[in-house]
């Protein structure tokens, strides 16, 4: 059986989850097929072979397994039907399913020794939550093979090399494939010379940092990390806290703390609707100790935050106090509300804000996207702009990776009048993406506070 010697250690290492990723022509699939045939011929094993999209048996690894059986001289040892392969002596069997069409059958599948997920870059969190419990037999393994696509994809963020916890991840490319043909090598070299970025993605398995459908590109966000230090800009200005309120169930509260252009820190915690006062006290304490103003999400459970902050202010300072500057100031943010400056032109275009944005949420997200792009252009390309316009994110910020992922996740969308809007939480949920609580808090933290001095107990003094 011809196997890639560079993967010998990978296949011999026992692990609950084995991730084999990398670019094309790296021998991943061929090696998995060869190893499967070898194991099936020598041990009694039940293989569950999965692929995201499989409308017919030919779409699976079925044909490749037959090729490996024939090349190894095992043709007489296996019994092949139109949808299953079994070994006559060991009793090993291969079963083939498309994940998108057969998820219920996969959920009920019993006794798998090896689950082989091919082209797993499309795997979603919801699918994995069904597949993983299916592979419950003692000593069973799950092989996850894929070509990296986007850095924010589930497989890229979920599976990290952690042998102590039963997970091994191996990245392999064509340069470790001893069986690659000269024809393929010439093809690779032509792409390398023509488009190096495309070459890196396709043949070196470098995931794309940017998705053209998102509002904020990850490359822009990465440029913002410690941008104030890179550009020698002194941080000053108002201190603010964006507070995204947990709705219910598994949703989380989130805060992002800023000082002028700089994101200082982020926080998240569980807190159900009946714990709203406790959560508001937590946010209030942070705002009070840092001299920050608070912008909170007023939709759903968040609608009650104003009365809670007013209550806490009153208990601490007394309603008759004239020490107005001591009060924690706060304002609401209604994501579905009307846009601001509707007759003003958007950016450098001829389009008015009222004709471009569907709601204030879209206007705020696009505003942050524009500032991050400007930061990227200065940090990466040397194109200077107003120092007060950039955004910097401290590399010491808690939950930084999650914040970056959430900011780079929502897609652009459009309403019936073709005005831009941000992908809704319901649509995010449909593609198995959790509510971007930290990102929403981030957006609110950079929203201008209109009346920082005049806001007292949620009302304005006259």
Long-range contacts (C-beta under 8 A, 24 or more apart in sequence): 1-34, 1-37, 1-38, 1-68, 1-72, 2-34, 2-71, 2-179, 3-31, 3-34, 3-35, 3-38, 4-30, 4-31, 4-172, 4-176, 4-177, 4-178, 4-179, 5-178, 6-172, 6-176, 6-178, 7-31, 7-170, 7-172, 10-168, 10-170, 11-35, 13-163, 13-168, 14-139, 14-141, 15-141, 15-163, 15-166, 15-167, 15-168, 16-135, 16-140, 16-141, 16-142, 16-166, 16-167, 17-141, 17-142, 17-144, 17-159, 17-166, 17-167, 17-168, 18-141, 18-142, 18-143, 18-144, 18-168, 18-170, 19-144, 19-145, 19-146, 19-155, 19-159, 19-167, 19-168, 19-169, 19-170, 20-143, 20-144, 20-145, 20-170, 20-172, 21-144, 21-145, 21-146, 21-147, 21-148, 21-155, 21-169, 21-170, 21-171, 21-172, 21-205, 22-147, 22-148, 22-171, 22-172, 22-173, 22-204, 22-205, 23-147, 23-173, 23-174, 23-201, 23-202, 23-203, 23-204, 23-205, 23-206, 24-147, 24-174, 24-202, 24-203, 25-174, 25-177, 25-180, 25-184, 25-188, 25-203, 26-172, 26-173, 26-174, 26-176, 26-177, 26-205, 27-172, 27-176, 27-177, 27-179, 27-180, 28-145, 28-172, 29-61, 29-64, 29-118, 29-145, 30-64, 30-68, 30-179, 32-61, 32-116, 32-118, 32-143, 32-145, 33-61, 33-64, 33-65, 33-67, 33-68, 34-68, 34-72, 36-65, 36-68, 36-94, 36-114, 36-116, 37-65, 37-68, 37-69, 37-72, 37-74, 38-72, 39-92, 39-114, 40-78, 40-87, 40-90, 40-92, 40-94, 41-72, 41-74, 41-77, 41-87, 41-90, 41-92, 42-90, 43-90, 43-92, 44-90, 44-91, 44-92, 45-90, 45-92, 45-113, 45-114, 46-92, 46-93, 46-95, 46-111, 46-112, 46-113, 46-114, 47-92, 47-93, 47-94, 47-95, 47-112, 47-113, 47-114, 47-115, 47-116, 48-95, 48-97, 48-106, 48-109, 48-112, 48-114, 48-115, 48-116, 48-134, 48-135, 49-94, 49-95, 49-96, 49-97, 49-116, 49-118, 50-97, 50-98, 50-99, 50-106, 50-115, 50-116, 50-117, 50-118, 50-131, 51-96, 51-97, 51-98, 51-99, 51-117, 51-118, 51-119, 52-98, 52-99, 52-100, 52-119, 52-120, 52-122, 52-123, 53-98, 53-99, 53-100, 53-122, 54-96, 54-97, 54-98, 54-99, 54-101, 54-102, 55-98, 55-101, 57-82, 57-83, 57-96, 59-98, 60-96, 60-98, 60-118, 61-96, 61-116, 61-118, 62-94, 62-96, 65-94, 99-123, 99-127, 99-131, 103-127, 103-130, 106-130, 106-131, 106-134, 107-134, 109-134, 111-137, 112-137, 112-140, 113-137, 113-139, 113-140, 113-141, 114-140, 114-141, 114-142, 114-143, 115-140, 115-141, 115-142, 115-143, 116-143, 116-145, 117-142, 117-143, 117-144, 117-145, 117-146, 118-145, 119-145, 119-146, 119-147, 120-144, 120-145, 120-146, 120-155, 121-146, 121-147, 121-148, 121-149, 121-153, 121-155, 123-154, 123-155, 124-154, 124-431, 124-432, 125-154, 125-158, 125-432, 125-433, 126-432, 127-432, 128-154, 128-158, 147-202, 147-205, 148-201, 148-205, 148-206, 148-207, 149-207, 149-208, 150-207, 150-208, 150-209, 150-211, 151-207, 151-208, 151-209, 151-218, 152-211, 152-218, 152-405, 152-408, 152-409, 153-207, 154-432, 156-207, 157-405, 171-205, 173-203, 173-204, 173-205, 174-203, 211-408, 211-411, 213-411, 213-412, 214-408, 214-409, 214-410, 214-411, 214-412, 215-365, 215-366, 215-369, 215-410, 215-411, 215-412, 215-422, 216-365, 216-368, 216-369, 216-372, 216-407, 216-408, 216-410, 217-372, 217-373, 217-376, 217-408, 218-404, 218-408, 219-376, 220-369, 220-372, 220-373, 220-375, 220-376, 221-372, 221-393, 221-404, 221-407, 221-408, 222-404, 223-372, 223-375, 223-376, 223-379, 223-380, 224-372, 224-375, 224-376, 224-379, 224-390, 224-391, 224-392, 224-393, 225-392, 225-393, 225-394, 225-395, 225-400, 226-392, 226-393, 226-394, 226-395, 227-375, 227-378, 227-379, 227-390, 227-391, 227-392, 227-393, 228-261, 228-262, 228-390, 228-392, 229-392, 230-379, 231-378, 231-379, 231-387, 231-390, 233-261, 233-387, 233-390, 233-392, 235-259, 235-260, 235-261, 235-262, 235-392, 236-260, 237-261, 237-388, 238-293, 238-449, 238-452, 239-290, 239-291, 239-292, 239-293, 240-292, 240-293, 240-294, 240-295, 240-445, 240-446, 240-447, 240-449, 241-283, 241-286, 241-287, 241-290, 241-292, 241-293, 241-294, 241-295, 241-445, 242-294, 242-295, 242-296, 242-440, 242-441, 242-442, 242-443, 242-444, 242-445, 242-446, 242-447, 243-283, 243-294, 243-295, 243-296, 243-297, 243-302, 243-305, 243-441, 243-444, 244-296, 244-297, 244-302, 244-437, 244-438, 244-440, 244-441, 244-444, 245-276, 245-279, 245-296, 245-297, 245-300, 245-301, 245-302, 245-305, 246-270, 246-271, 246-272, 246-273, 246-279, 246-301, 246-437, 247-273, 247-300, 247-301, 247-435, 248-272, 248-273, 248-301, 251-435, 251-437, 252-437, 253-279, 253-282, 253-437, 254-437, 254-438, 254-440, 254-441, 255-283, 255-286, 255-441, 256-403, 256-438, 256-441, 256-442, 256-444, 256-445, 257-286, 257-290, 257-292, 257-445, 258-445, 258-446, 260-388, 261-387, 261-388, 261-390, 261-391, 261-392, 262-392, 262-393, 262-394, 263-391, 263-392, 263-393, 263-394, 263-397, 263-403, 263-442, 263-445, 264-394, 264-397, 265-394, 265-396, 265-397, 265-398, 266-397, 266-398, 266-399, 266-400, 266-403, 266-438, 266-441, 266-442, 267-398, 267-399, 268-399, 268-437, 268-438, 273-301, 276-301, 276-304, 276-305, 276-308, 277-308, 277-311, 280-305, 280-308, 280-309, 280-312, 281-308, 281-312, 284-309, 284-312, 284-328, 287-328, 287-330, 288-316, 288-328, 293-328, 293-329, 293-330, 293-331, 293-449, 293-452, 293-455, 294-328, 294-329, 294-330, 294-331, 295-330, 295-331, 295-332, 295-333, 295-444, 295-445, 295-447, 295-449, 296-330, 296-331, 296-332, 296-333, 296-444, 297-333, 297-335, 297-440, 297-444, 298-332, 298-333, 298-334, 299-334, 299-335, 299-336, 305-330, 305-332, 306-330, 306-332, 306-458, 307-458, 309-458, 310-457, 310-458, 313-456, 313-457, 314-457, 319-457, 324-453, 324-456, 324-461, 325-453, 327-455, 327-456, 327-457, 329-449, 329-451, 329-452, 329-453, 329-455, 329-456, 330-455, 330-458, 331-449, 331-450, 331-451, 331-455, 333-360, 333-364, 333-444, 333-447, 334-360, 335-359, 335-360, 335-361, 335-440, 336-360, 336-361, 339-363, 355-419, 356-419, 356-420, 357-419, 357-420, 357-421, 358-414, 358-415, 358-417, 358-419, 358-420, 358-421, 359-421, 361-421, 361-422, 361-443, 362-419, 362-420, 362-421, 362-422, 364-443, 364-444, 364-446, 364-447, 365-410, 365-422, 365-443, 366-420, 367-446, 368-407, 368-442, 368-443, 368-446, 371-446, 391-446, 399-438, 402-438, 403-438, 403-439, 403-442, 406-436, 406-437, 406-438, 406-439, 407-436, 407-439, 407-442, 409-433, 409-436, 409-439, 410-436, 410-439
